[in-house]
C-alpha cells in the first residue's frame, strides 16, 4: 500500500511541476489603494490558496477550541465517582 501511496504522491508532484512550468508568465495583480503586484502566475495562485487556507483555519479555530474545552469537561465529569448501581432511582429524577 505504501508503494501505491508514493506513486500517487509522485504523480501529483509531477502534475503540479508541469503546471507550474507551463504557467510561469508574469501576472499583474491590482490590489487596494492602487498597489500593484507582479509575480509569476504560479506564485499568485499559491499565495491565494495559502491565504484562503489560513482564513479557513482561523474561521474554524473558535469551534475547535470550544470542542476541546467540552471534551476536557466531559473527561473530567467521567472521572468523578459514580453512585453504586444497586441504589433505587431518586424520586426527583
C-alpha positions as YAML, in Angstrom:
chain: A
units: angstrom
residues:
- id: 1
  name: UNK
  ca: [0.00, 0.00, 0.00]
- id: 2
  name: UNK
  ca: [2.85, 2.42, 0.66]
- id: 3
  name: UNK
  ca: [4.18, 1.94, -2.88]
- id: 4
  name: UNK
  ca: [0.77, 2.92, -4.24]
- id: 5
  name: UNK
  ca: [0.66, 5.97, -1.96]
- id: 6
  name: UNK
  ca: [4.11, 7.08, -3.08]
- id: 7
  name: UNK
  ca: [3.16, 6.56, -6.73]
- id: 8
  name: UNK
  ca: [0.12, 8.83, -6.28]
- id: 9
  name: UNK
  ca: [2.27, 11.43, -4.49]
- id: 10
  name: UNK
  ca: [4.84, 11.41, -7.31]
- id: 11
  name: UNK
  ca: [2.10, 11.70, -9.92]
- id: 12
  name: UNK
  ca: [0.58, 14.71, -8.15]
- id: 13
  name: UNK
  ca: [4.04, 16.28, -7.72]
- id: 14
  name: UNK
  ca: [4.87, 15.92, -11.41]
- id: 15
  name: UNK
  ca: [1.46, 17.25, -12.47]
- id: 16
  name: UNK
  ca: [1.95, 20.31, -10.25]
- id: 17
  name: UNK
  ca: [5.51, 20.75, -11.54]
- id: 18
  name: UNK
  ca: [4.28, 20.60, -15.13]
- id: 19
  name: UNK
  ca: [1.51, 23.08, -14.30]
- id: 20
  name: UNK
  ca: [3.99, 25.49, -12.73]
- id: 21
  name: UNK
  ca: [6.37, 25.27, -15.69]
- id: 22
  name: UNK
  ca: [3.56, 25.90, -18.16]
- id: 23
  name: UNK
  ca: [2.26, 28.93, -16.20]
- id: 24
  name: UNK
  ca: [5.46, 30.83, -15.49]
- id: 25
  name: UNK
  ca: [4.42, 34.07, -17.23]
- id: 26
  name: UNK
  ca: [4.24, 37.22, -15.16]
- id: 27
  name: UNK
  ca: [0.83, 38.28, -13.94]
- id: 28
  name: UNK
  ca: [-0.22, 41.67, -12.61]
- id: 29
  name: UNK
  ca: [-2.45, 41.75, -9.54]
- id: 30
  name: UNK
  ca: [-4.08, 45.07, -8.70]
- id: 31
  name: UNK
  ca: [-4.84, 45.44, -5.01]
- id: 32
  name: UNK
  ca: [-6.39, 48.20, -2.91]
- id: 33
  name: UNK
  ca: [-5.06, 51.75, -2.97]
- id: 34
  name: UNK
  ca: [-3.51, 51.30, -6.43]
- id: 35
  name: UNK
  ca: [-0.96, 48.79, -5.16]
- id: 36
  name: UNK
  ca: [0.28, 46.58, -7.98]
- id: 37
  name: UNK
  ca: [1.98, 43.22, -7.51]
- id: 38
  name: UNK
  ca: [3.70, 41.48, -10.40]
- id: 39
  name: UNK
  ca: [4.66, 37.84, -9.97]
- id: 40
  name: UNK
  ca: [4.53, 34.57, -11.87]
- id: 41
  name: UNK
  ca: [1.03, 33.11, -12.12]
- id: 42
  name: UNK
  ca: [2.02, 30.05, -10.08]
- id: 43
  name: UNK
  ca: [3.17, 32.25, -7.18]
- id: 44
  name: UNK
  ca: [-0.07, 34.26, -7.33]
- id: 45
  name: UNK
  ca: [-2.13, 31.05, -7.23]
- id: 46
  name: UNK
  ca: [-0.04, 29.64, -4.38]
- id: 47
  name: UNK
  ca: [-0.41, 32.87, -2.39]
- id: 48
  name: UNK
  ca: [-4.18, 32.92, -2.99]
- id: 49
  name: UNK
  ca: [-4.51, 29.31, -1.89]
- id: 50
  name: UNK
  ca: [-2.38, 29.92, 1.21]
- id: 51
  name: UNK
  ca: [-4.36, 32.99, 2.24]
- id: 52
  name: UNK
  ca: [-7.61, 31.08, 1.77]
- id: 53
  name: UNK
  ca: [-6.34, 28.15, 3.85]
- id: 54
  name: UNK
  ca: [-5.25, 30.46, 6.67]
- id: 55
  name: UNK
  ca: [-8.59, 32.29, 6.66]
- id: 56
  name: UNK
  ca: [-10.45, 28.97, 6.68]
- id: 57
  name: UNK
  ca: [-8.38, 27.69, 9.60]
- id: 58
  name: UNK
  ca: [-8.97, 30.92, 11.52]
- id: 59
  name: UNK
  ca: [-12.71, 30.69, 10.96]
- id: 60
  name: UNK
  ca: [-12.73, 27.16, 12.42]
- id: 61
  name: UNK
  ca: [-10.46, 27.91, 15.38]
- id: 62
  name: UNK
  ca: [-13.29, 29.10, 17.63]
- id: 63
  name: UNK
  ca: [-15.27, 25.90, 17.06]
- id: 64
  name: UNK
  ca: [-12.21, 23.73, 17.61]
- id: 65
  name: UNK
  ca: [-11.29, 25.41, 20.90]
- id: 66
  name: UNK
  ca: [-14.90, 25.17, 22.12]
- id: 67
  name: UNK
  ca: [-14.96, 21.44, 21.31]
- id: 68
  name: UNK
  ca: [-11.65, 20.89, 23.09]
- id: 69
  name: UNK
  ca: [-13.00, 22.63, 26.21]
- id: 70
  name: UNK
  ca: [-16.11, 20.48, 26.07]
- id: 71
  name: UNK
  ca: [-14.04, 17.29, 25.71]
- id: 72
  name: UNK
  ca: [-11.93, 18.23, 28.74]
- id: 73
  name: UNK
  ca: [-15.09, 18.95, 30.74]
- id: 74
  name: UNK
  ca: [-16.64, 15.62, 29.72]
- id: 75
  name: UNK
  ca: [-13.47, 13.72, 30.64]
- id: 76
  name: UNK
  ca: [-13.40, 15.49, 33.98]
- id: 77
  name: UNK
  ca: [-17.07, 14.60, 34.61]
- id: 78
  name: UNK
  ca: [-16.44, 10.98, 33.59]
- id: 79
  name: UNK
  ca: [-13.64, 10.65, 36.14]
- id: 80
  name: UNK
  ca: [-15.92, 11.67, 39.06]
- id: 81
  name: UNK
  ca: [-17.05, 8.79, 41.30]
- id: 82
  name: UNK
  ca: [-20.49, 7.46, 40.48]
- id: 83
  name: UNK
  ca: [-23.10, 6.25, 42.96]
- id: 84
  name: UNK
  ca: [-23.48, 2.48, 43.22]
- id: 85
  name: UNK
  ca: [-25.85, 0.95, 40.68]
- id: 86
  name: UNK
  ca: [-27.88, -1.01, 43.26]
- id: 87
  name: UNK
  ca: [-29.42, 2.12, 44.79]
- id: 88
  name: UNK
  ca: [-33.07, 2.77, 43.89]
- id: 89
  name: UNK
  ca: [-33.65, 5.67, 41.49]
- id: 90
  name: UNK
  ca: [-34.08, 9.08, 43.01]
- id: 91
  name: UNK
  ca: [-37.71, 10.23, 43.29]
- id: 92
  name: UNK
  ca: [-36.66, 13.64, 41.95]
- id: 93
  name: UNK
  ca: [-35.30, 12.21, 38.69]
...
